[in-house]
Amino acid sequence: MKIEYDSERDLLYIWFTEVSKKSAETVTVKPGVFADFDREGKLIGIEVIDATEAVGKKIEFTLSEKYAA
């Protein structure tokens, strides 16, 4: 796992695979939170926009069965 933060754009990205893995689909989980999946439907990472607002808050979501391992 790798965590990246871009302070200029206030974006937080959490990688669950190698950083070079490309996203085939992005799903809006909730406003400002996006999940990226590879071609096999496995979760690659999660992006949080306006991350400084989200830090310290609980971000909770459930993915549909389509993305279950």
Legacy VTK file of the C-alpha trace (Angstrom):
# vtk DataFile Version 3.0
C-alpha trace
ASCII
DATASET POLYDATA
POINTS 69 float
0.000 0.000 0.000
1.174 3.524 -0.785
-0.373 6.819 0.246
0.235 9.983 -1.787
-0.873 13.522 -1.016
-0.806 16.421 -3.494
-0.920 19.616 -1.422
-1.355 21.886 -4.466
-4.581 20.139 -5.484
-5.467 18.856 -1.982
-5.815 15.277 -3.261
-5.180 12.108 -1.301
-4.647 8.824 -3.134
-4.335 5.439 -1.468
-2.848 2.711 -3.689
-3.664 -0.926 -2.883
-1.568 -2.287 -5.791
1.633 -1.223 -7.504
1.555 2.420 -8.559
2.048 1.563 -12.239
-1.278 -0.341 -12.429
-3.748 1.463 -14.717
-7.384 2.071 -13.901
-10.018 0.629 -16.228
-13.004 2.033 -14.318
-13.593 4.774 -11.770
-16.646 4.690 -9.528
-17.927 7.680 -7.562
-18.359 6.287 -4.062
-19.679 9.510 -2.585
-19.077 13.156 -3.464
-15.325 13.714 -3.509
-14.403 10.030 -3.052
-13.587 7.824 -6.045
-12.584 4.166 -6.313
-10.419 2.949 -9.197
-10.613 -0.638 -10.476
-8.478 -2.641 -12.909
-9.797 -4.665 -15.864
-10.480 -7.649 -13.598
-12.607 -5.497 -11.266
-10.073 -5.437 -8.425
-9.716 -2.280 -6.365
-6.547 -0.393 -7.306
-6.968 2.664 -5.118
-9.113 5.377 -3.631
-8.884 9.107 -4.360
-10.171 11.753 -1.960
-10.691 15.291 -3.270
-10.476 18.171 -0.761
-8.589 15.789 1.504
-7.891 18.338 4.248
-11.635 18.569 4.842
-11.903 14.766 5.050
-8.920 14.219 7.367
-10.176 13.493 10.839
-13.612 12.568 9.548
-14.842 9.044 9.017
-15.172 8.109 5.344
-17.236 4.992 5.073
-18.732 3.281 2.051
-19.791 -0.093 0.727
-19.018 -1.367 -2.760
-21.586 -3.313 -4.716
-21.199 -7.073 -5.138
-19.868 -6.402 -8.634
-16.559 -5.401 -7.010
-16.439 -8.038 -4.270
-13.394 -10.287 -4.414
LINES 1 70
69 0 1 2 3 4 5 6 7 8 9 10 11 12 13 14 15 16 17 18 19 20 21 22 23 24 25 26 27 28 29 30 31 32 33 34 35 36 37 38 39 40 41 42 43 44 45 46 47 48 49 50 51 52 53 54 55 56 57 58 59 60 61 62 63 64 65 66 67 68
